[in-house]
């Protein structure tokens, strides 16, 4: 293509991959525009733009955002056919002596290692459930480790990011594990019921705190629980999630608290409603 407009991705690693792939499909000296909000990191993205595309010829600033314009001067501009697979690697992850090879892709949460919150969650969820759903699966570490510990479980993973879905599928494939991975905005494309639903939800929107995910998750979770099913959520300890979970799902306990993260367990008995909306 002759020109391209790129909306600034959320992570530095994803900026590098996105700009590299855009350079591959934009003709040499074609115009490329990068735009984003200040609180999303547009200012620090200038270095990546100039390194992977070429000099910034024009910068427009206003309304808490900025826009960079330059010509595609990268080596091989417009002539390469790379894809996300060219940026894929794997890293060993271990939990309770169970190890997997997890996919690593730019911008995918929990790619290459288990973050402290996920570790705490994995230490406290039950591993005897028959049908399990991981919402916001990222690289698929939770689902893959669960399947390794309980091979008979039917594990489903979902994420709103296609790149995360790709990563989770690669994690399952690399470890010769069976599972379903679904592209879905929380429960939008999820069908069926589960004995256990887990999530390590996002809460950042730029530099602010965003509660929209946990609200949408809590509203939809009980619809997909089997009778006696449970929901486990891990979150930073300062986030007021317990009230939201109790209001939409049912009685909620704190089953782990290490001072930085908390693991919540919510139970829902079909036929009872705890929502006051």
N, C-alpha and C positions, 0 to 999 in steps of 0.2 A: 504494500500500500504506500501511497505517497506521503501521507501525514498521519499523525496519531495524537490523541489526547489521553493522558494517563491520570487517573485519580489516585492520589497518594495512598499506598497500602499502609496497613497498621504497623508493620514491623520493619526494622532496618533490613533484615535478611530478605524479606519479601520484596522490598523496594529494589534490591539488587537483582533478584531473579526477574521481576516484572520488567524492569528497564532493559535487562539483557534480552529477554524474549521479544520485547517491542522493537528493539534495535534490529533483531534478526529479520523481522518481517516488514520493516519500513525501508524504503529505498535509500540509497546513499544520498546524503545531504537533504533528505526529506525533513520536514518540520515536525518536531516532537514537542508537545506541551505537557508539563507536569504541574498539577494543581492540587492544593491541599490546605487544610487549616493550620494555623500556627500551633495550636495545642496538639495536633497530630504529628508534628515534627517536620513540617515543610521546609523550615529554614535549614535544618541539619541535612536535608535530602539534597541540597545543592551540590555537595561534594560528590555524591553518588551519581547525580545527573551528569556532571562534567567528566567524571571518570568513565562512565559507561556509554554516554551519548556524545558529548562534545561540549564546547564552551556555551555558557548561558549568554545568549545574545540580547535577551530582554527579560526584565523582571518587573512584574506588576504586583503591587502590594495594596491591600485594602480590605476592610471589613473582616479583620482577624484571619485573613488568609493571604496566600501568595501564589503566584503563577510564574513558572520559568518557561522560556521558549528558547530552543536551540535547534541546530541542524544535526542530523544523524551522521556523525563522523567516526563511528566505531569501526574497528577492523572487521571486515566481513559483513558490513551493514547491508541488510536486505537480501543476503545470499545464504544465510544459515537456516536450518530447519530443526532447531532444538525444541524440546518440550520439557514439561516438569520432570519427566523421568531422568533427564540429564543432570538434575540437581538432587536426585534421590540417593540417600545412603542409609545405612543401618547402624544401630548402636545396641549393645547388650544392656538389658535392664533386668535386674534381679530383685525379687521380693520374697522373703521367707524361703530362701534356697530354691525358688522357682525362677528360671531365667527364660527370657525371650529375646529375640532380635526385633527391635522396634524401628519402624520406618522413620527417617529424619528428612523432613522437607522444610524449606524456609517458611517461617511464619506460623508453623503448626505447633499448638500448645503441647507441652510434655513430649516434644520430639528430642530424643537422645538421652533423656534422663527422667526420673520421677521427681516431680516437685514435692516439697514437704507436705503440702495439703493432700495430694494424691496418695502419698505414702501413708499418711494417717488414715485416710479413707480405706485403703486396702487392708490395713491392720484391723479394722473393726467391722467390715461387712461380713455377713454370713455366706459361706461357700457351699451350702447344701440346697440351693434353690434351683428349680427346674427351668424356669424361664426368666431371663435377665435382660434388662435394657440399660445401656449406658447412653445418657443424653449429653451431647457436647463431647464426643469421644476423642477429638483431636487425632493423635497418631494411633489410637486404638490400644494403648497399653493396658487399660483397666479390663477391657473385654478379653484381650488375649491372655492376660494373666489369670483371669477368672476361668477361662476355658481350659487352661493348662491344669489348674487346680481341681476343676470339676468337669472332666471331659464329656459327661453326659448332659450338661446344661445346654439349653438352647440360648445362645448369646446373640443379642441384636445390638448394634451400635448405630448412632445417628449423629449427624452434625449438619449445620447450615452451610458449612464451607465445602465446596466440591474438592478442594485440595486436601482437606482433612479426610473426606471420604476415600479419596485415592490412597492417602497414607495408611488408613486403617485397613483397607483391602490388601495393601502390600504387606502390612504387618502380619495379617492372618496367613497370607500366602507363604511368606518367608518361614513361618513356624509350622506350616502344614496343619493349620487349624481351620475348622469350619465355623462360619458365622455369617449373619446378615449385616450389611452396612447400607444405611439408607440416608439419602440426602433429604433433610427435613429441617424446617424452622421449628425447633422444639418438637411438638407432637403432631405437627401439621400433616405429615405423610405416614404416621405410625398407625398401624392397625393391630388389633389383638390385645391381650392382657398378659401381665407379667407378675411373677412372684416377688421380684426385686427390681427396683428402679434406682439407679445411682447417677449422681452428677457432681462435677466440680465446676460450678457455673462461672462464667465471666461476669465481672462487675464493673469494668472500666469502660468509659465512653470518653475518649480523649483523656484529659487529666481528671475528669469528674467521676462520680460513682453513679452507676446506672442500675436501677432495680427492675427494669422491664423484663429481663430474662427470668428472674426468680418468680416474679408475679405470673408470667405466662406458664412457666414450668409447674408451679404449685396448682394453678387452676386446672391444668390438664392431666396431672399425674394420677389423680384418683380415678379418672375415667378408664385408665389403662392398668389398674391394679386388680389382680385376682383377690378373692376374699381372703383376708389374712395377710395380704401382701404388704410390703414395707418399702419406704422410700428413704434412701440415705443421701445426705447432702453434706459436702465439706465446704467450708467458707472461712474467710478471715474472721477472727473472733469479734472484731468491732462491728460486723455487719448484723443488723437486727432481723435475721431470717426466721427465728423461731416463731414469732407471731404470725408471719405470712404463711408458714407451713401449717401451723395449727388451724388457721382460719380457713384454708382451702382444702386441706387433706384430713387432718385429725390430730389426736394427741401426739405431741412431739417432745422427745427427750434429747438431751445432750449426752451422747455416749462416749465422747472423747473431747478433751480440751487441753492442748499443750501450751496455752498462753498466746499463741499466734493464730492457730486454726481450731475450729470446732467441727465435730461431726454430729449432725442431727439425724435422728431416726424418727420418721413419721409413720403412723399406722392408720389404716383406713378399713373400717368394717362396712362392707357393702350394705346399703340400705339406710345408713346414717349419713347425715350431712353436717359438716362443721363450717360451712361457708355462710357468712352473714351479709352477702351482697344482695 
